[in-house]
Amino acid sequence: MTRDELEAGLAEVLGTVAGLDRADIAPEKSFTEDLGIDSLAVVEVVVAAEDRFGVLIPDDVWARFRTVGDALRFLAEATTAPPWTAPGTR
């Protein structure tokens, strides 16, 4: 998935869950201070992003997201990492 696709997908999630305009969403924007997303909405965004991108975002990871860019960096790594394979299943 390209950076543009990730940005568009996350903007779609933020627009749907938090009612934000895509033009207001940028990597340097803070979720709470700039975008006005409260802690409950952050949880909703995380769940929607997990569904949208097919990844699991652990609590200790999303708790460190301060900006849209933080989330994008995680998603870029998570969507390009090789899938986990259980031992003995190859």
Biopython code that builds the backbone (N, CA, C, O; Angstrom):
import numpy as np
from Bio.PDB.StructureBuilder import StructureBuilder

atoms = [
    (1, "MET", "N", (0.857, -1.171, 0.000)),
    (1, "MET", "CA", (0.000, 0.000, 0.000)),
    (1, "MET", "C", (0.908, 1.241, 0.000)),
    (1, "MET", "O", (1.855, 1.319, 0.782)),
    (2, "THR", "N", (0.618, 2.190, -0.866)),
    (2, "THR", "CA", (1.443, 3.391, -0.962)),
    (2, "THR", "C", (1.109, 4.378, 0.158)),
    (2, "THR", "O", (0.076, 4.268, 0.819)),
    (3, "ARG", "N", (1.992, 5.324, 0.348)),
    (3, "ARG", "CA", (1.764, 6.365, 1.362)),
    (3, "ARG", "C", (0.467, 7.130, 1.057)),
    (3, "ARG", "O", (-0.314, 7.425, 1.962)),
    (4, "ASP", "N", (0.252, 7.443, -0.212)),
    (4, "ASP", "CA", (-0.976, 8.154, -0.598)),
    (4, "ASP", "C", (-2.222, 7.340, -0.272)),
    (4, "ASP", "O", (-3.224, 7.886, 0.189)),
    (5, "GLU", "N", (-2.156, 6.031, -0.512)),
    (5, "GLU", "CA", (-3.298, 5.163, -0.192)),
    (5, "GLU", "C", (-3.546, 5.107, 1.315)),
    (5, "GLU", "O", (-4.691, 5.115, 1.767)),
    (6, "LEU", "N", (-2.459, 5.051, 2.084)),
    (6, "LEU", "CA", (-2.594, 5.055, 3.544)),
    (6, "LEU", "C", (-3.211, 6.362, 4.028)),
    (6, "LEU", "O", (-4.123, 6.361, 4.854)),
    (7, "GLU", "N", (-2.702, 7.477, 3.503)),
    (7, "GLU", "CA", (-3.238, 8.783, 3.901)),
    (7, "GLU", "C", (-4.711, 8.900, 3.542)),
    (7, "GLU", "O", (-5.512, 9.379, 4.345)),
    (8, "ALA", "N", (-5.071, 8.468, 2.345)),
    (8, "ALA", "CA", (-6.471, 8.539, 1.919)),
    (8, "ALA", "C", (-7.351, 7.643, 2.785)),
    (8, "ALA", "O", (-8.453, 8.033, 3.169)),
    (9, "GLY", "N", (-6.867, 6.452, 3.087)),
    (9, "GLY", "CA", (-7.635, 5.528, 3.919)),
    (9, "GLY", "C", (-7.821, 6.039, 5.331)),
    (9, "GLY", "O", (-8.912, 5.939, 5.892)),
    (10, "LEU", "N", (-6.752, 6.593, 5.916)),
    (10, "LEU", "CA", (-6.862, 7.132, 7.273)),
    (10, "LEU", "C", (-7.744, 8.376, 7.282)),
    (10, "LEU", "O", (-8.511, 8.583, 8.221)),
    (11, "ALA", "N", (-7.641, 9.197, 6.254)),
    (11, "ALA", "CA", (-8.515, 10.373, 6.154)),
    (11, "ALA", "C", (-9.976, 9.945, 6.059)),
    (11, "ALA", "O", (-10.853, 10.582, 6.642)),
    (12, "GLU", "N", (-10.234, 8.869, 5.328)),
    (12, "GLU", "CA", (-11.596, 8.340, 5.221)),
    (12, "GLU", "C", (-12.099, 7.884, 6.596)),
    (12, "GLU", "O", (-13.233, 8.170, 6.977)),
    (13, "VAL", "N", (-11.248, 7.176, 7.327)),
    (13, "VAL", "CA", (-11.611, 6.718, 8.674)),
    (13, "VAL", "C", (-11.897, 7.913, 9.578)),
    (13, "VAL", "O", (-12.914, 7.940, 10.270)),
    (14, "LEU", "N", (-11.006, 8.898, 9.572)),
    (14, "LEU", "CA", (-11.184, 10.078, 10.422)),
    (14, "LEU", "C", (-12.427, 10.861, 10.031)),
    (14, "LEU", "O", (-13.127, 11.394, 10.891)),
    (15, "GLY", "N", (-12.697, 10.929, 8.747)),
    (15, "GLY", "CA", (-13.900, 11.622, 8.295)),
    (15, "GLY", "C", (-15.163, 10.918, 8.744)),
    (15, "GLY", "O", (-16.114, 11.556, 9.196)),
    (16, "THR", "N", (-15.170, 9.605, 8.619)),
    (16, "THR", "CA", (-16.347, 8.818, 8.986)),
    (16, "THR", "C", (-16.568, 8.795, 10.493)),
    (16, "THR", "O", (-17.681, 9.032, 10.963)),
    (17, "VAL", "N", (-15.521, 8.513, 11.245)),
    (17, "VAL", "CA", (-15.651, 8.338, 12.696)),
    (17, "VAL", "C", (-15.744, 9.666, 13.438)),
    (17, "VAL", "O", (-16.557, 9.822, 14.349)),
    (18, "ALA", "N", (-14.902, 10.624, 13.042)),
    (18, "ALA", "CA", (-14.825, 11.877, 13.792)),
    (18, "ALA", "C", (-15.460, 13.058, 13.066)),
    (18, "ALA", "O", (-15.475, 14.170, 13.593)),
    (19, "GLY", "N", (-15.984, 12.829, 11.862)),
    (19, "GLY", "CA", (-16.643, 13.901, 11.128)),
    (19, "GLY", "C", (-15.713, 15.002, 10.656)),
    (19, "GLY", "O", (-16.115, 16.160, 10.535)),
    (20, "LEU", "N", (-14.456, 14.633, 10.388)),
    (20, "LEU", "CA", (-13.477, 15.629, 9.959)),
    (20, "LEU", "C", (-13.469, 15.788, 8.447)),
    (20, "LEU", "O", (-13.749, 14.845, 7.707)),
    (21, "ASP", "N", (-13.146, 16.992, 8.004)),
    (21, "ASP", "CA", (-12.986, 17.282, 6.584)),
    (21, "ASP", "C", (-11.586, 16.840, 6.173)),
    (21, "ASP", "O", (-10.610, 17.127, 6.867)),
    (22, "ARG", "N", (-11.490, 16.146, 5.054)),
    (22, "ARG", "CA", (-10.197, 15.638, 4.594)),
    (22, "ARG", "C", (-9.150, 16.751, 4.464)),
    (22, "ARG", "O", (-7.965, 16.509, 4.694)),
    (23, "ALA", "N", (-9.566, 17.941, 4.104)),
    (23, "ALA", "CA", (-8.632, 19.062, 3.947)),
    (23, "ALA", "C", (-7.978, 19.448, 5.270)),
    (23, "ALA", "O", (-6.906, 20.052, 5.273)),
    (24, "ASP", "N", (-8.606, 19.110, 6.389)),
    (24, "ASP", "CA", (-8.061, 19.443, 7.706)),
    (24, "ASP", "C", (-7.077, 18.404, 8.222)),
    (24, "ASP", "O", (-6.429, 18.624, 9.246)),
    (25, "ILE", "N", (-6.956, 17.282, 7.533)),
    (25, "ILE", "CA", (-6.141, 16.166, 8.011)),
    (25, "ILE", "C", (-4.783, 16.191, 7.321)),
    (25, "ILE", "O", (-4.698, 16.159, 6.094)),
    (26, "ALA", "N", (-3.718, 16.250, 8.126)),
    (26, "ALA", "CA", (-2.353, 16.255, 7.604)),
    (26, "ALA", "C", (-1.461, 15.531, 8.607)),
    (26, "ALA", "O", (-1.783, 15.486, 9.794)),
    (27, "PRO", "N", (-0.342, 14.963, 8.147)),
    (27, "PRO", "CA", (0.522, 14.185, 9.035)),
    (27, "PRO", "C", (0.976, 14.923, 10.296)),
    (27, "PRO", "O", (1.141, 14.301, 11.346)),
    (28, "GLU", "N", (1.176, 16.220, 10.207)),
    (28, "GLU", "CA", (1.670, 16.963, 11.372)),
    (28, "GLU", "C", (0.572, 17.333, 12.367)),
    (28, "GLU", "O", (0.868, 17.859, 13.440)),
    (29, "LYS", "N", (-0.672, 17.070, 12.031)),
    (29, "LYS", "CA", (-1.793, 17.450, 12.898)),
    (29, "LYS", "C", (-1.898, 16.521, 14.107)),
    (29, "LYS", "O", (-1.828, 15.298, 13.982)),
    (30, "SER", "N", (-2.066, 17.131, 15.271)),
    (30, "SER", "CA", (-2.283, 16.391, 16.512)),
    (30, "SER", "C", (-3.727, 15.914, 16.559)),
    (30, "SER", "O", (-4.646, 16.660, 16.220)),
    (31, "PHE", "N", (-3.922, 14.673, 16.981)),
    (31, "PHE", "CA", (-5.288, 14.154, 17.086)),
    (31, "PHE", "C", (-6.122, 14.980, 18.059)),
    (31, "PHE", "O", (-7.264, 15.329, 17.757)),
    (32, "THR", "N", (-5.560, 15.293, 19.219)),
    (32, "THR", "CA", (-6.357, 15.983, 20.237)),
    (32, "THR", "C", (-6.354, 17.494, 20.077)),
    (32, "THR", "O", (-7.417, 18.115, 20.064)),
    (33, "GLU", "N", (-5.186, 18.088, 19.956)),
    (33, "GLU", "CA", (-5.099, 19.549, 19.928)),
    (33, "GLU", "C", (-5.578, 20.157, 18.614)),
    (33, "GLU", "O", (-6.348, 21.118, 18.619)),
    (34, "ASP", "N", (-5.128, 19.604, 17.492)),
    (34, "ASP", "CA", (-5.472, 20.189, 16.192)),
    (34, "ASP", "C", (-6.812, 19.699, 15.641)),
    (34, "ASP", "O", (-7.577, 20.472, 15.065)),
    (35, "LEU", "N", (-7.084, 18.406, 15.825)),
    (35, "LEU", "CA", (-8.283, 17.821, 15.228)),
    (35, "LEU", "C", (-9.438, 17.687, 16.217)),
    (35, "LEU", "O", (-10.565, 17.391, 15.822)),
    (36, "GLY", "N", (-9.157, 17.904, 17.502)),
    (36, "GLY", "CA", (-10.216, 17.883, 18.510)),
    (36, "GLY", "C", (-10.811, 16.513, 18.777)),
    (36, "GLY", "O", (-11.978, 16.404, 19.155)),
    (37, "ILE", "N", (-10.022, 15.467, 18.584)),
    (37, "ILE", "CA", (-10.509, 14.106, 18.816)),
    (37, "ILE", "C", (-10.254, 13.740, 20.273)),
    (37, "ILE", "O", (-9.113, 13.768, 20.734)),
    (38, "ASP", "N", (-11.321, 13.395, 21.001)),
    (38, "ASP", "CA", (-11.152, 13.017, 22.407)),
    (38, "ASP", "C", (-10.757, 11.542, 22.515)),
    (38, "ASP", "O", (-10.713, 10.825, 21.516)),
    (39, "SER", "N", (-10.470, 11.103, 23.741)),
    (39, "SER", "CA", (-9.954, 9.750, 23.943)),
    (39, "SER", "C", (-10.935, 8.665, 23.493)),
    (39, "SER", "O", (-10.511, 7.629, 22.982)),
    (40, "LEU", "N", (-12.217, 8.883, 23.673)),
    (40, "LEU", "CA", (-13.204, 7.901, 23.221)),
    (40, "LEU", "C", (-13.211, 7.803, 21.695)),
    (40, "LEU", "O", (-13.282, 6.708, 21.137)),
    (41, "ALA", "N", (-13.139, 8.940, 21.036)),
    (41, "ALA", "CA", (-13.112, 8.944, 19.569)),
    (41, "ALA", "C", (-11.830, 8.308, 19.044)),
    (41, "ALA", "O", (-11.843, 7.675, 17.989)),
    (42, "VAL", "N", (-10.716, 8.469, 19.776)),
    (42, "VAL", "CA", (-9.462, 7.835, 19.353)),
    (42, "VAL", "C", (-9.639, 6.320, 19.317)),
    (42, "VAL", "O", (-9.189, 5.660, 18.380)),
    (43, "VAL", "N", (-10.293, 5.774, 20.331)),
    (43, "VAL", "CA", (-10.543, 4.330, 20.356)),
    (43, "VAL", "C", (-11.387, 3.925, 19.146)),
    (43, "VAL", "O", (-11.111, 2.905, 18.514)),
    (44, "GLU", "N", (-12.398, 4.706, 18.824)),
    (44, "GLU", "CA", (-13.241, 4.415, 17.661)),
    (44, "GLU", "C", (-12.436, 4.499, 16.362)),
    (44, "GLU", "O", (-12.634, 3.691, 15.454)),
    (45, "VAL", "N", (-11.534, 5.471, 16.277)),
    (45, "VAL", "CA", (-10.675, 5.610, 15.094)),
    (45, "VAL", "C", (-9.766, 4.392, 14.968)),
    (45, "VAL", "O", (-9.592, 3.855, 13.874)),
    (46, "VAL", "N", (-9.187, 3.955, 16.082)),
    (46, "VAL", "CA", (-8.290, 2.795, 16.063)),
    (46, "VAL", "C", (-9.030, 1.549, 15.583)),
    (46, "VAL", "O", (-8.528, 0.822, 14.726)),
    (47, "VAL", "N", (-10.207, 1.301, 16.121)),
    (47, "VAL", "CA", (-10.991, 0.128, 15.717)),
    (47, "VAL", "C", (-11.333, 0.204, 14.225)),
    (47, "VAL", "O", (-11.221, -0.791, 13.509)),
    (48, "ALA", "N", (-11.746, 1.373, 13.768)),
    (48, "ALA", "CA", (-12.080, 1.543, 12.349)),
    (48, "ALA", "C", (-10.842, 1.378, 11.468)),
    (48, "ALA", "O", (-10.926, 0.797, 10.386)),
    (49, "ALA", "N", (-9.690, 1.885, 11.925)),
    (49, "ALA", "CA", (-8.448, 1.741, 11.157)),
    (49, "ALA", "C", (-8.020, 0.275, 11.096)),
    (49, "ALA", "O", (-7.547, -0.191, 10.059)),
    (50, "GLU", "N", (-8.183, -0.448, 12.198)),
    (50, "GLU", "CA", (-7.860, -1.878, 12.187)),
    (50, "GLU", "C", (-8.699, -2.601, 11.141)),
    (50, "GLU", "O", (-8.187, -3.427, 10.386)),
    (51, "ASP", "N", (-9.978, -2.289, 11.101)),
    (51, "ASP", "CA", (-10.868, -2.907, 10.112)),
    (51, "ASP", "C", (-10.496, -2.491, 8.692)),
    (51, "ASP", "O", (-10.445, -3.326, 7.789)),
    (52, "ARG", "N", (-10.240, -1.220, 8.499)),
    (52, "ARG", "CA", (-9.951, -0.676, 7.160)),
    (52, "ARG", "C", (-8.663, -1.246, 6.572)),
    (52, "ARG", "O", (-8.596, -1.567, 5.385)),
    (53, "PHE", "N", (-7.626, -1.366, 7.433)),
    (53, "PHE", "CA", (-6.311, -1.776, 6.945)),
    (53, "PHE", "C", (-5.974, -3.240, 7.234)),
    (53, "PHE", "O", (-4.937, -3.732, 6.788)),
    (54, "GLY", "N", (-6.837, -3.938, 7.974)),
    (54, "GLY", "CA", (-6.593, -5.344, 8.273)),
    (54, "GLY", "C", (-5.397, -5.582, 9.168)),
    (54, "GLY", "O", (-4.666, -6.557, 8.993)),
    (55, "VAL", "N", (-5.193, -4.687, 10.132)),
    (55, "VAL", "CA", (-4.072, -4.812, 11.062)),
    (55, "VAL", "C", (-4.592, -4.758, 12.495)),
    (55, "VAL", "O", (-5.722, -4.340, 12.746)),
    (56, "LEU", "N", (-3.748, -5.188, 13.424)),
    (56, "LEU", "CA", (-4.043, -5.061, 14.839)),
    (56, "LEU", "C", (-3.159, -3.955, 15.386)),
    (56, "LEU", "O", (-1.943, -3.980, 15.193)),
    (57, "ILE", "N", (-3.754, -2.991, 16.063)),
    (57, "ILE", "CA", (-2.990, -1.900, 16.667)),
    (57, "ILE", "C", (-3.067, -2.097, 18.178)),
    (57, "ILE", "O", (-4.082, -1.770, 18.792)),
    (58, "PRO", "N", (-1.994, -2.632, 18.789)),
    (58, "PRO", "CA", (-2.014, -2.889, 20.227)),
    (58, "PRO", "C", (-2.243, -1.608, 21.038)),
    (58, "PRO", "O", (-1.861, -0.514, 20.624)),
    (59, "ASP", "N", (-2.875, -1.775, 22.200)),
    (59, "ASP", "CA", (-3.182, -0.627, 23.063)),
    (59, "ASP", "C", (-1.955, 0.211, 23.379)),
    (59, "ASP", "O", (-2.013, 1.440, 23.341)),
    (60, "ASP", "N", (-0.832, -0.455, 23.695)),
    (60, "ASP", "CA", (0.371, 0.294, 24.061)),
    (60, "ASP", "C", (0.939, 1.073, 22.880)),
    (60, "ASP", "O", (1.682, 2.035, 23.074)),
    (61, "VAL", "N", (0.599, 0.670, 21.666)),
    (61, "VAL", "CA", (1.063, 1.384, 20.473)),
    (61, "VAL", "C", (0.177, 2.587, 20.202)),
    (61, "VAL", "O", (0.675, 3.705, 20.072)),
    (62, "TRP", "N", (-1.137, 2.372, 20.116)),
    (62, "TRP", "CA", (-2.002, 3.512, 19.782)),
    (62, "TRP", "C", (-2.010, 4.557, 20.877)),
    (62, "TRP", "O", (-2.307, 5.722, 20.613)),
    (63, "ALA", "N", (-1.689, 4.167, 22.102)),
    (63, "ALA", "CA", (-1.626, 5.148, 23.192)),
    (63, "ALA", "C", (-0.498, 6.158, 22.968)),
    (63, "ALA", "O", (-0.509, 7.248, 23.539)),
    (64, "ARG", "N", (0.477, 5.785, 22.129)),
    (64, "ARG", "CA", (1.601, 6.698, 21.839)),
    (64, "ARG", "C", (1.362, 7.568, 20.610)),
    (64, "ARG", "O", (2.156, 8.465, 20.328)),
    (65, "PHE", "N", (0.282, 7.317, 19.876)),
    (65, "PHE", "CA", (-0.010, 8.145, 18.708)),
    (65, "PHE", "C", (-0.381, 9.549, 19.171)),
    (65, "PHE", "O", (-1.340, 9.723, 19.922)),
    (66, "ARG", "N", (0.364, 10.538, 18.733)),
    (66, "ARG", "CA", (0.040, 11.931, 19.035)),
    (66, "ARG", "C", (-0.455, 12.653, 17.785)),
    (66, "ARG", "O", (-1.320, 13.526, 17.852)),
    (67, "THR", "N", (0.114, 12.265, 16.648)),
    (67, "THR", "CA", (-0.221, 12.944, 15.393)),
    (67, "THR", "C", (-0.714, 11.935, 14.355)),
    (67, "THR", "O", (-0.569, 10.723, 14.516)),
    (68, "VAL", "N", (-1.288, 12.467, 13.309)),
    (68, "VAL", "CA", (-1.706, 11.638, 12.178)),
    (68, "VAL", "C", (-0.484, 10.924, 11.601)),
    (68, "VAL", "O", (-0.574, 9.764, 11.199)),
    (69, "GLY", "N", (0.645, 11.609, 11.562)),
    (69, "GLY", "CA", (1.879, 11.013, 11.057)),
    (69, "GLY", "C", (2.323, 9.805, 11.866)),
    (69, "GLY", "O", (2.831, 8.837, 11.300)),
    (70, "ASP", "N", (2.139, 9.847, 13.193)),
    (70, "ASP", "CA", (2.467, 8.687, 14.035)),
    (70, "ASP", "C", (1.667, 7.469, 13.585)),
    (70, "ASP", "O", (2.211, 6.374, 13.438)),
    (71, "ALA", "N", (0.385, 7.671, 13.371)),
    (71, "ALA", "CA", (-0.485, 6.573, 12.932)),
    (71, "ALA", "C", (-0.081, 6.095, 11.539)),
    (71, "ALA", "O", (-0.058, 4.892, 11.278)),
    (72, "LEU", "N", (0.235, 7.026, 10.651)),
    (72, "LEU", "CA", (0.635, 6.649, 9.294)),
    (72, "LEU", "C", (1.921, 5.833, 9.293)),
    (72, "LEU", "O", (2.037, 4.864, 8.543)),
    (73, "ARG", "N", (2.892, 6.214, 10.126)),
    (73, "ARG", "CA", (4.145, 5.455, 10.199)),
    (73, "ARG", "C", (3.879, 4.023, 10.664)),
    (73, "ARG", "O", (4.421, 3.071, 10.103)),
    (74, "PHE", "N", (3.042, 3.880, 11.692)),
    (74, "PHE", "CA", (2.711, 2.539, 12.163)),
    (74, "PHE", "C", (2.023, 1.740, 11.057)),
    (74, "PHE", "O", (2.389, 0.595, 10.792)),
    (75, "LEU", "N", (1.033, 2.343, 10.419)),
    (75, "LEU", "CA", (0.285, 1.643, 9.375)),
    (75, "LEU", "C", (1.183, 1.254, 8.204)),
    (75, "LEU", "O", (1.014, 0.182, 7.623)),
    (76, "ALA", "N", (2.136, 2.117, 7.856)),
    (76, "ALA", "CA", (3.061, 1.806, 6.763)),
    (76, "ALA", "C", (3.869, 0.556, 7.092)),
    (76, "ALA", "O", (4.057, -0.311, 6.237)),
    (77, "GLU", "N", (4.346, 0.464, 8.330)),
    (77, "GLU", "CA", (5.110, -0.713, 8.742)),
    (77, "GLU", "C", (4.214, -1.943, 8.843)),
    (77, "GLU", "O", (4.586, -3.028, 8.395)),
    (78, "ALA", "N", (3.041, -1.771, 9.428)),
    (78, "ALA", "CA", (2.142, -2.907, 9.669)),
    (78, "ALA", "C", (1.591, -3.497, 8.375)),
    (78, "ALA", "O", (1.353, -4.702, 8.294)),
    (79, "THR", "N", (1.389, -2.664, 7.373)),
    (79, "THR", "CA", (0.807, -3.170, 6.126)),
    (79, "THR", "C", (1.854, -3.713, 5.165)),
    (79, "THR", "O", (1.505, -4.329, 4.158)),
    (80, "THR", "N", (3.141, -3.494, 5.462)),
    (80, "THR", "CA", (4.187, -4.043, 4.598)),
    (80, "THR", "C", (4.937, -5.188, 5.257)),
    (80, "THR", "O", (5.739, -5.856, 4.605)),
    (81, "ALA", "N", (4.687, -5.428, 6.550)),
    (81, "ALA", "CA", (5.353, -6.521, 7.256)),
    (81, "ALA", "C", (4.839, -7.853, 6.722)),
    (81, "ALA", "O", (3.660, -7.980, 6.391)),
    (82, "PRO", "N", (5.730, -8.851, 6.637)),
    (82, "PRO", "CA", (5.253, -10.159, 6.190)),
    (82, "PRO", "C", (4.275, -10.736, 7.209)),
    (82, "PRO", "O", (4.430, -10.514, 8.409)),
    (83, "PRO", "N", (3.290, -11.460, 6.751)),
    (83, "PRO", "CA", (2.328, -12.033, 7.692)),
    (83, "PRO", "C", (3.009, -13.015, 8.628)),
    (83, "PRO", "O", (3.950, -13.711, 8.245)),
    (84, "TRP", "N", (2.525, -13.062, 9.851)),
    (84, "TRP", "CA", (3.073, -13.961, 10.845)),
    (84, "TRP", "C", (2.652, -15.375, 10.509)),
    (84, "TRP", "O", (1.509, -15.618, 10.122)),
    (85, "THR", "N", (3.578, -16.309, 10.657)),
    (85, "THR", "CA", (3.281, -17.710, 10.401)),
    (85, "THR", "C", (3.540, -18.505, 11.668)),
    (85, "THR", "O", (4.610, -18.390, 12.266)),
    (86, "ALA", "N", (2.587, -19.297, 12.075)),
    (86, "ALA", "CA", (2.748, -20.118, 13.273)),
    (86, "ALA", "C", (3.839, -21.154, 13.041)),
    (86, "ALA", "O", (3.962, -21.692, 11.940)),
    (87, "PRO", "N", (4.632, -21.437, 14.073)),
    (87, "PRO", "CA", (5.681, -22.452, 13.933)),
    (87, "PRO", "C", (5.091, -23.786, 13.464)),
    (87, "PRO", "O", (4.035, -24.211, 13.932)),
    (88, "GLY", "N", (5.781, -24.422, 12.550)),
    (88, "GLY", "CA", (5.361, -25.729, 12.072)),
    (88, "GLY", "C", (4.251, -25.720, 11.039)),
    (88, "GLY", "O", (3.701, -26.773, 10.717)),
    (89, "THR", "N", (3.906, -24.536, 10.507)),
    (89, "THR", "CA", (2.818, -24.488, 9.528)),
    (89, "THR", "C", (3.312, -24.277, 8.108)),
    (89, "THR", "O", (2.507, -24.137, 7.187)),
    (90, "ARG", "N", (4.588, -24.252, 7.924)),
    (90, "ARG", "CA", (5.118, -24.035, 6.572)),
    (90, "ARG", "C", (5.198, -25.305, 5.799)),
    (90, "ARG", "O", (5.622, -25.298, 4.643)),
]
sb = StructureBuilder()
sb.init_structure("model")
sb.init_model(0)
sb.init_chain("A")
sb.init_seg("    ")
for serial, (resi, resn, name, xyz) in enumerate(atoms, 1):
    if name == "N":
        sb.init_residue(resn, " ", resi, " ")
    sb.init_atom(name, np.array(xyz, "f"), 0.0, 1.0, " ", f" {name:<3s}", serial, name[0])
structure = sb.get_structure()
